[in-house]
Amino acid sequence: MSDNMSIEWNDWKDGKDGKGKHFKDFEVICIETFKVYDFCFQAESREQCFNLPDNCPSFPFPAGSTANCEIVDSPTCTEISRTAPDETGRSNVTFAVSTTIKIIIVGPECEVLCVFKKTINFTKTVVLCAPDGTFTDCAIVDSACQCVLIGEQVCCSVDLCIVIQSRAVVKLLIPSFGFCVPKECEQVSPAPPLVCPPVLFPPQCTPLD
């Protein structure tokens, strides 16, 4: 059934699809649930250079020093604005993305020379099917970063996998075959050396062709 197709409740209740066809063996019920209007992902890469902080005691660093990077906490992604939906229901939705990274400067003998944190902020705008009444979810499902030393600066690249969806609470007519009934839980097998049940009989011979 297409999104714009509407069926009278009494027709569905009687097992009709609106075209005179009857269904059997299920009941049509009305449920309240989330409908996903749009669902997309975006791979985003951002680069930013930072001045080394004054609390780095070992600058200038010895030759062969490197910069390592770790993403700390969880990157955040929050809707900050959206345009009015067009005639198709699509909007330009803008999100604010924030990522905090920890930068570790390591010397040529693998000694830690300096540690500090920096935050990378940016906005991301995407086109979503987001008619009035919908809300958005934005999640960073994977992330990575790397840094290099360039003179008196450290330049870092952050890669993010962003998943975005627009949703709304709706009431839907759906076919129902009844409530879900739980099955008996699977038991945990006994740990070795106990074998239960044991091998009770010799194996059967392989049939000859």
C-alpha positions in Angstrom: 0.0 0.0 0.0 1.4 3.4 -1.0 1.9 6.2 1.5 -0.9 8.3 0.1 -3.4 5.4 -0.1 -6.1 5.6 2.6 -8.4 2.7 3.5 -11.5 3.0 5.6 -11.2 1.4 9.0 -14.4 -0.7 8.5 -13.1 -2.1 5.2 -9.8 -3.2 6.9 -11.6 -4.5 9.9 -13.7 -6.7 7.6 -10.5 -8.0 5.9 -10.9 -6.0 2.7 -8.1 -4.2 0.9 -10.3 -1.4 -0.6 -10.6 -3.2 -3.9 -13.0 -6.0 -2.9 -10.2 -8.5 -2.2 -10.5 -10.4 1.1 -7.7 -11.6 3.3 -7.9 -14.4 5.8 -6.1 -15.7 8.8 -5.2 -12.3 10.3 -6.8 -9.4 12.0 -6.2 -5.8 11.0 -5.3 -3.6 13.9 -4.4 0.0 14.5 -1.0 0.6 16.2 0.9 3.7 17.3 4.5 3.6 16.2 7.4 5.6 14.7 7.5 6.1 11.0 10.9 6.8 9.4 10.4 9.4 6.7 14.0 9.6 5.6 17.2 7.7 6.5 20.6 8.5 5.2 24.3 8.5 6.0 27.2 10.8 5.2 31.0 10.2 5.4 32.5 13.5 6.6 36.2 14.5 6.8 37.4 17.7 8.4 40.9 19.0 8.8 42.1 21.7 11.3 45.5 22.9 12.5 46.1 24.0 16.1 48.9 26.0 17.7 50.8 24.0 20.3 49.7 25.0 23.8 52.0 26.9 26.2 52.0 23.9 28.6 54.0 21.7 26.2 57.3 21.7 28.1 59.4 20.0 25.5 59.0 22.3 22.5 60.8 22.4 20.2 60.4 18.7 20.0 63.3 16.5 19.0 63.6 15.2 15.5 61.5 12.1 14.9 58.7 13.2 17.2 55.1 12.3 16.0 51.6 13.2 16.9 49.0 10.6 17.8 45.3 11.3 18.0 42.4 9.8 20.0 38.7 10.7 19.9 37.5 11.2 23.5 33.9 11.2 24.8 31.2 10.7 22.1 31.0 13.1 19.1 27.7 15.0 19.1 25.3 15.9 16.3 22.3 18.2 16.9 19.8 19.8 14.6 20.0 23.6 14.8 17.8 24.8 11.9 15.7 23.7 9.0 14.0 25.4 6.1 10.2 25.2 5.5 9.3 22.0 3.6 8.9 22.4 -0.2 6.0 21.0 -2.1 7.5 17.5 -1.9 8.0 17.7 1.9 11.8 18.1 1.7 13.8 20.5 3.9 17.3 21.7 4.2 18.2 20.5 7.7 21.4 21.8 9.4 23.2 20.0 12.2 25.9 21.1 14.5 28.7 18.5 14.9 31.2 18.6 17.7 34.2 16.3 18.2 36.8 16.4 21.0 40.2 14.9 20.3 43.2 14.2 22.5 46.5 14.8 20.9 49.6 13.0 22.2 53.0 14.2 21.1 55.5 11.3 21.3 59.3 11.5 21.1 61.6 9.4 19.0 62.2 7.1 22.0 58.4 6.6 22.4 58.3 9.0 25.4 55.2 11.1 25.8 56.3 14.8 25.4 52.9 16.6 25.6 49.2 15.8 25.9 46.3 18.2 25.3 42.7 18.3 24.0 41.1 20.2 21.2 37.5 20.4 19.9 36.5 20.5 16.2 33.2 22.0 15.5 31.4 22.4 12.1 27.9 22.4 10.6 26.4 20.0 8.1 23.4 20.6 5.9 21.5 17.8 4.2 18.2 17.5 2.3 15.7 15.4 4.2 12.1 14.4 3.7 11.0 16.2 6.9 7.5 17.5 6.7 6.0 19.5 9.6 5.6 17.3 12.6 8.7 15.2 12.1 11.8 15.3 14.2 15.4 14.3 13.4 17.9 11.9 14.9 21.6 12.4 14.1 24.2 9.9 15.4 28.0 9.5 14.8 28.3 5.7 14.4 32.0 5.5 13.7 35.0 7.9 13.9 38.7 8.1 13.4 41.4 10.8 13.5 45.1 11.3 12.7 47.5 14.2 13.3 50.9 15.3 12.0 53.4 17.9 13.3 54.0 20.8 10.9 56.4 23.4 12.4 54.8 24.9 15.5 51.4 23.5 14.7 49.7 20.1 14.8 47.3 19.4 12.0 44.6 16.9 12.5 42.1 15.1 10.2 38.9 13.7 11.7 36.7 11.2 9.8 33.1 10.7 10.9 30.3 8.4 9.7 27.1 10.3 10.3 23.6 8.6 10.2 20.6 10.9 10.0 16.9 10.1 10.1 13.6 12.0 10.3 10.8 10.4 12.2 7.3 11.0 13.5 4.8 9.2 15.7 1.9 7.8 13.5 -1.0 5.5 13.7 -0.9 2.6 11.2 -3.3 -0.1 10.1 -1.4 -3.4 9.9 -2.3 -7.1 9.6 -1.9 -9.0 12.8 -1.6 -12.7 13.3 -1.8 -12.4 17.1 0.5 -11.5 20.0 4.0 -12.8 20.1 4.4 -15.8 22.4 7.8 -16.4 24.0 9.6 -19.6 23.3 11.4 -21.5 26.0 14.9 -20.1 26.6 17.8 -22.1 25.3 19.8 -23.6 28.2 23.5 -23.0 28.6 25.5 -26.1 27.7 27.5 -27.7 30.6 31.1 -26.6 30.7 33.8 -29.2 30.0 34.9 -31.7 31.2 31.2 -32.5 31.8 29.4 -33.8 28.7 25.6 -33.9 28.9 24.2 -35.8 27.3 27.1 -38.1 26.6 27.5 -40.2 23.4 25.0 -43.0 24.1 25.4 -45.2 21.0 28.2 -46.0 18.5 28.0 -44.1 15.3 26.2 -45.6 12.3 28.3 -46.9 9.5 28.5 -44.9 6.3 26.3 -46.5 3.6 28.1 -48.0 0.7 27.2 -46.7 -2.8 
